[in-house]
Amino acid sequence: MRRSMTIKKKKQTMIAQDLVDIYEDWWNGRNRKPLLAVYVGDPKFKLGDHMPPWMDRSVPGYKLFSYALSFCEKEKSFRPLHDVFDLHETSSKLSGLEYLGAAFPTMRTDFGAVPVAGVISGFAEFDMASKSMWFELAEGWSLERIAALPEDASSPWADLCRGAGREAVQRFGGRILMVEPAMFGRLDVLAALRSTGQLLMDCMDSPELVHAALAALEPIFWRYWDETRALLAPCNQGLYSSWIGVLSNRPYATSQADFSVMLSPALFEEFALPGIRREAERIGRTAYHLDGPEQIKYLDMILAIPEVRAIQWPPYPGLSVLKGDCDEMIRKVIDSGRRLVMSEIPPDPGAVRTLFSRFPGEAFHLSMWAPDVETGKKVVKESGA
């Protein structure tokens, strides 16, 4: 079933209410069908054909927002960002994009994985090799310097992000759901400011200073999160979404602690878990981004947090969900009553049936791109969604 924006005379509904209700049932474990978000675009449409000359055509569409910011900073102008907005409008008109099943249209405001680090330090660099915005300082700050940061710590890059958010709201607010930028978690922010290698040593050699630095980052983190939500929430008609593509009618966040893949379970419990727990308790609903097999050893601790309602498992080289490589992890999540968010299942009815033959389909949110509408509709129908 196609989902699209429904426009009334006086009130615009960005997402159909029945789809909002379906997502709420999924969050709360009341659904009896899986959620399949299937996107279909005209294969003849090439985004690169419509890019202005300054854009590198190897940058994926969902990274263009943060990519443009690096040019905005150099030019002291939001012109590059408006080029991205124009490209989004062009794509919406010409790509023939269809939203099938649980899919819905959005505008993604993406500043990078841990933009709060850039808010504090003023350093942000778009890396063309990884096609991502990076915030880790080459010469990390001392833990003492970080621990002494004031609650109103900010930088010119923070002003750039605030301005970019306002420009996006002015252009698209009230017309399309604005996806909140990734902002969580604090341990990754600290790793960017201190440097990953040095923070690893600090966790063993100076734990009290690590805790002091994390404590100083917390009010800065929440202030920026509150600012961002205050900007985006009024135009989103009571709806929320994050980079994992899940819809909610109440605030939620996708939490993470990617730095922790290098920690032992004991160190994870000491340095990462308290922040994850406080994020979940304050927001009331979170999905945790389980960053690869190294984090599976922490899964029991994460699932012990009641407000963590879903686990997002990214595609990971060398591990196949369809071949059963992740079955133990999946079973543990489902048995805990949580939901699973995945994007690596191919748009093939047989692949989806294989997964659902081993696990209850209602536990999953799967997102995928189909080569054509017929295939997309077939995947949705034969999956039981």
N, C-alpha and C positions, 0 to 999 in steps of 0.2 A: 504494500500500500504506500502510495506516495504521500509525503508530508510536505506541506508548503506553507508560506505565509498567507494568512487570510486577512483581507483588508475590509473593514467596515467603514461606514460613513464617519463616525465620530471616534471610534476606538480601533486601534490596530492590534491584532493579536499575532505576535511573532511566531509562537509555537502553539499548535492545536492543543486544546485542553485535554483531549483524550490521550495524547502522547505524554503530556505532563503527568497525568494520573498513572499511566503505565510505568513511567520511571519511578514514581513514588512507591508503587507496589513492589518494584524490583528492589529499591533501597531497603524496604521494610520486610522483605521476604514473603510477600503476599502473592506474588505473581506465579503463574503456572506455565508460562512460556518463556523461552529465551528472548533476549533483546539482540537483534541483529541490525546494526546501522550500516546500510549498504549505500555507497555513493557511486553514481554513474555519470560519466561525462562523455561528450562527443570525442572519440579518438582522433578526429581530424583537427580538433582545436589544440593549438600549441601555445602555451602561455608565453614562451620566449619570443614568439612572433610579434607580440604586442608590447614588449618591454622597451622602455626608452634606452638610448645608447649607453648610459652610465651603468646600467644594471648588468651584472654577470649572470648569464643565462643558466649557469650551473647551480645557482642558489634556489632551493625548493621554495614553492609559493608560501608555505607557512613560516618560513624564516625571513621573508622579505621585510617584515616590520622592523625586526631588530637590525637587519642588514642596512635598511634605510637610515636608521638612527645614527649609525657611524658616519654617514655622509651629512646628516643634519648637523652633527656636532662640528664638522669641519667647515661647513658653509654658513653656520649660524643662521640657518633657515629651515623651515619645515617643508620646503619644496620637494625634496626626495621622498618624504613621507606621503605627500599628496600624490606623487606619481604612483606609489603603492596603492593608495586608495583608488585612484583612477583605474589601475590594473584590476583591482578587486571588482569594481563596477563592470568593467569590460568582460571579465571572466564570467560574472553572473549573467550577463546578457547573451554572450556568444558561445559559452562552453556547453550549453544544453545540460547543465548539471541537474540531476534528478536525486531526490532524497527518498530512499526506500526503507521500509521497516521502521526502525527506531532512529534513523538519521534525521538531522535538522540543520538548517543554515545558521552560520555564525560568522562573526568577524573576530579574528584572533589578534589580541594585542600582546605581543610577545617581546619581552625585553631580554630574554636569556634565562638560564636555569636558576641563578641566585642573584637577582638584580639588587637585593639589599646590600650586597658587598660593594657594588658600584655606587649606590646611593651614599655610602659612607666614605669610600676612598676616592671616588671620582674617576677611577680607572675602569674602562670597558673597551674591549677590542674585539671586533668581528674577525674571526679566524677563517680564512678561505679554505684551508685544508679540511676542517671539520664542518664548515658552514654553520658555525655557532658563535654566539657571543660569549666571551670569556672574561672573567673578573679576577683571576688569581694574580696577585702582585708578584713580580719577579723578585723583589726584595721585600719579604714579608715584614709586617710590623711586629713589634714586640708584644707579648701578651700584656705587659704592663700598660702599653699605650692603648691597646684595645679595651682593657678593663677600665681605663679612665675616660672612655668616650662619653660625652654628654648625651642625654636623651634626645636632644634636638640635632644630633650629628647629621650633616647633610653635605652636599657638594653640588657643583654646577651640573654634573651628570644627572643628579636627582631632579634638578629643575627641568632638564631636557626631557626626562621621562614623564614628569607631571604635565609638561606642555604637550607632549605627544599624546598622552591619554586624553587631554582636553580636545585636541584636534580630532581624534578618532570619534569621540562622543559627539562633537559638533557635526561631523560628517555622517555618522551612521546611527547615532543614538535614537532609539525609538523605532528604528526601521529593521534592525537585525540584532540578534543576541550578541552582546559584547562578551567575549571570553576573557576571564580574568587572567592576568599574566602569572606565570609560575613564580612563587616567592618562598616556598618552604624548603628546607629547614635550616635552623640556626647553625648546626655543626658544619654544614657545607659553606655557609657564609664565613664562619671563622676560618675554615681551611683556605678560602680565597684570600682573606686578609693576612693570615699568618704564613701561608704556603703549606701545601699538603705534606711534604716531607718533614718540615719542621714541626707541624702539629702532631704528627705521628710520634715523634720523639717526646714532645711535651706531655702527651697523655700518659707516658710512662715515667717521665722525669719530673714534671711539674704539674701534677693533677690539680692542685689547689688554684694555680694560676689559670688553668684551662677553665675551671668552673667559674672563676671570677670574670673571665672574658666572656663566657657564654651568658652570664648574668647581665653584663653590661649591654650585650647585643639585644637582649629580649625586649626592652621597651622601645628601642629603635625599630626593631622588626615589626612590632605590633602597631607602632605609629604609622609606618609606611603602609602596612596592610590595611589599616583603617582608612587612611587617605585614599588608597586605590579603590577600595570598596565603596566609599562615599561618592566617588566620582562615577563609577560604573553602575552601581545598583539602581539609582533612580530611573534610568532609561531602559532597564531590563525587565520591567513589569513583574518584579518578584521572582524572576528566574535566575539560575546560576549555572555556569558551566566552567570547566577547566580544560587544560590541554589534553586530558585523556578522553574528552568527547562525551562525557556523561552529563545528563541534564538533572537538575534538582530544583524543587520549589522552595528550598531553604538553603542558607549558606553552607557551603562545604569547601574543602580544599584537598588538593592532592599533596600529601606529605611525603618527605623523602629525607634520607640521610646517606647519600651516595658515598661520602667519605668513609662510612662505617664498614665498607666491604673489606677494609684492611685491618679491622679491629677484631679482637677475640670476643666471644660472647660476654665475658666479664666486663671488658672495656666498653662494649656496646651498651650494656645495662647501665654503666656508670655515666657515660658521656652523651649517648644518643637517645636512649629511651626516655629520660625525663622530659626532654624537649618535645618529642613525638607525643607523649602523653598529654602535656600541657596544651599543645596545639589542638589535639582532638577534644579535650575537655572544654576548652574555650569556645571552639567553633561548634561542637556538638555532632559533627558528621564529617568524617574524612575517608579518603581512599589512600592507601599507602603504596607508593611506587617501590616495589621490591626489585632492587637493581641487580639482577643477575643471581646465579647460583650461590655466590659467596654470602648472600644475605639470607638464604633459606634457614641457616642455623639460628637466626634470630626470630623466626616466624612465630614460635610459641609465645615469646614475650610481646610481640606486636599484637597478636590475636587476643592477648589478655586485656587489651584496652577496649572497653565496650564501644566507644565512639568510633573506632576504626571499623567501618561498615563494609569495606571492599579492599581487595588487593589488586593492584595493577601490575601485570606481569608483561614486560616488554619482549619483543622478539630477541632472542639471544643466540649468537653463533654457536653451532655445535649441539644445541638442544632442540629437539622436536617434540612439540606437544602432541602431534598426531601419532608419533611412534612410541609414546608412553614415557618419554624421558622425564617428564614433569609430573607424573601421576601421583607420587607420594605427596608433593607439595599441594597439588590441586585438591586431593582428597582431604588433606588437613584443613584447608581453607573452607571447603564445603561443609565438612563435619562441624566446623565451628559456627556455622550459620551465616558466614560471610559470602559476599559476591566476588566474582572474578571478572576483571576487565582485560581483554586481550585484543591484539590487532594483527597477529601473524597468521591466522587461519586463512587459507586461500579462498577466493569466491567460487567455491565448488560444492555443490550439494553433498557429494560423497565425502568430502573432507569434514564438513560440519556433522554429518551423520556419524562418522567415525568417532568424533569427540563425544557426541551425545550418546553413543552406545555404551560409553564407559562411565559417564557422569550425567547427572540431571541437568538438562539444558537450561532450566530456569535460573540456575546459579550464574549464568554467563551474560556478559555484554561483549559482543564481538563486533568489531568495526572492520570494514573492508571496502576496496574499490572493485567494482565489477566491470568487465569489458564492454557490456551493453545492457540495456534495460531488461531484455528477455532473460539473460543469465541472472541478473540481480533479482528479478521477481521469482525466478525458479529457486534460487538459494533461500530466499525468505520463506517461500511457501513450503518447500520440502524440509526445512529445518523445524517447522512447526511454530515459527514465530508469528 
